[in-house]
Structures are given as structure tokens and as C-alpha cells.
């Protein structure tokens, strides 16, 4: 990172990642978000994809 101040998580982004993580996770890939925030968003997205795949297979 270029020494810029890290980005703060906004309410709209938190809600978006909770409601539609496959779309809003991409916003977390912008510069300024910590690795922990990105990992949390990625895990939530993967969890939702796995749950959707299991529901579709039954």
C-alpha cells in the first residue's frame, strides 16, 4: 500500500456483503481494506455459494 489511510467499512458495504456477497465482495478488493476484512468477505461468499449448491442439489 502507498501509505494512505485504510478504508473504513461503511454500513452499505457491510449490509451488501451480508445480503449479496457474490456481488459486494468485489468492493472489498479495492486498495485500502485489510486482509482480515477481505478474508471475512471471502469466507462469507464461499459459505453462501456452498449453501446454495447444497440446496440446489436436493
Residue, then its C-alpha position, 0 to 999 in steps of 0.5 A: x500500500x502507498x501509505x494512505x489511510x485504510x478504508x473504513x467499512x461503511x454500513x452499505x458495504x457491510x449490509x451488501x456483503x451480508x445480503x449479496x456477497x457474490x456481488x459486494x465482495x468485489x468492493x472489498x478488493x479495492x486498495x485500502x481494506x485489510x486482509x482480515x476484512x477481505x478474508x471475512x468477505x471471502x469466507x462469507x461468499x464461499x459459505x453462501x455459494x456452498x449453501x446454495x449448491x447444497x440446496x440446489x442439489x436436493 
